[in-house]
């Protein structure tokens, strides 16, 4: 039960704080008349929800032994399995500590292009 509640909270279902953030973004895009951005936002949220649901369900239900033998991810070395999450972690921490000016300008230009700032 707690596992499913965690999944629902992470994906932003009501009444979580993540839901309210997504709701405000959606509400403001609709009020500003940026309907195509709202559609893209909703499609992206649906992709994330179904992608995470697939992962959570497979973690909860498990996989059969026949599937696990044919799955290439489990047959790779542990170093390769840990490389991508470790690289992502280092990048996120690095951007949190040092936010490059070129990235800040790029994000501001993108926001201006979408009608913000």
C-alpha positions in Angstrom: 0.0 0.0 0.0 2.8 2.4 0.9 4.6 1.6 -2.3 1.5 2.6 -4.4 1.0 5.7 -2.3 4.6 6.7 -3.0 4.1 6.1 -6.7 1.0 8.3 -6.7 2.7 11.1 -4.8 5.9 11.0 -7.0 3.8 11.2 -10.1 1.9 14.2 -8.8 -1.6 13.0 -8.0 -3.8 15.2 -5.7 -3.4 16.3 -2.9 0.4 16.3 -3.1 2.6 19.4 -3.4 3.8 18.2 -6.8 0.2 18.1 -8.0 -0.3 21.7 -7.0 2.8 22.9 -8.8 1.7 21.1 -12.0 -1.8 22.4 -11.6 -0.6 26.0 -11.3 1.6 25.6 -14.4 -1.3 24.2 -16.4 -3.8 26.8 -15.1 -1.5 29.7 -16.0 -0.7 28.3 -19.5 -4.5 28.1 -20.2 -5.2 31.6 -18.8 -2.4 33.0 -21.0 -4.0 31.3 -24.0 -0.9 29.1 -24.7 -3.0 26.0 -25.4 -0.3 24.2 -27.4 2.1 24.5 -24.4 -0.7 23.1 -22.2 -1.1 20.1 -24.6 2.6 19.4 -24.7 2.7 19.7 -20.9 -0.1 17.2 -20.5 1.4 14.8 -23.0 4.7 14.9 -21.2 3.0 14.3 -17.8 1.2 11.3 -19.3 4.4 9.9 -20.7 6.1 10.2 -17.3 3.1 8.7 -15.5 2.9 5.7 -17.7 6.7 5.2 -17.8 6.9 5.3 -14.0 3.8 3.1 -13.7 5.5 0.4 -15.9 8.6 0.5 -13.7 6.6 0.5 -10.4 4.4 -2.4 -11.5 7.3 -4.5 -12.7 9.1 -3.8 -9.4 6.0 -4.8 -7.5 4.9 -7.8 -9.5 8.4 -9.0 -10.5 9.4 -10.7 -13.7 9.4 -14.4 -14.5 12.6 -16.3 -14.6 12.4 -16.8 -18.4 12.2 -13.0 -18.9 15.1 -12.3 -16.5 17.4 -14.7 -18.4 16.7 -13.0 -21.7 16.9 -9.4 -20.2 20.3 -8.0 -21.3 20.4 -5.3 -18.6 20.8 -7.9 -15.9 23.5 -9.7 -17.9 25.7 -6.6 -18.1 28.5 -5.8 -15.6 27.5 -4.0 -12.4 29.9 -1.2 -13.4 27.9 -0.5 -16.5 24.6 -0.6 -14.6 25.9 1.9 -12.1 27.5 4.3 -14.6 24.4 6.1 -16.0 22.8 6.8 -12.6 26.1 7.9 -11.2 26.8 10.2 -14.1 23.3 11.7 -13.8 23.8 12.3 -10.1 27.1 14.0 -10.7 25.6 16.3 -13.4 22.6 17.3 -11.2 24.8 18.1 -8.2 27.3 20.0 -10.4 24.5 22.1 -11.9 23.1 22.7 -8.4 26.5 24.0 -7.2 27.6 25.8 -10.3 25.0 27.0 -12.8 26.8 28.1 -16.0 26.0 31.6 -17.4 25.4 30.2 -20.9 22.8 27.8 -19.5 21.1 30.6 -17.6 21.0 32.8 -20.7 19.7 29.9 -22.8 16.9 29.2 -20.4 15.9 32.9 -20.1 15.9 33.2 -23.9 13.6 30.1 -24.1 11.3 31.6 -21.5 11.2 34.9 -23.4 10.4 33.0 -26.6 7.4 31.3 -24.9 6.1 34.7 -23.7 7.7 34.8 -20.2 9.9 37.3 -18.5 
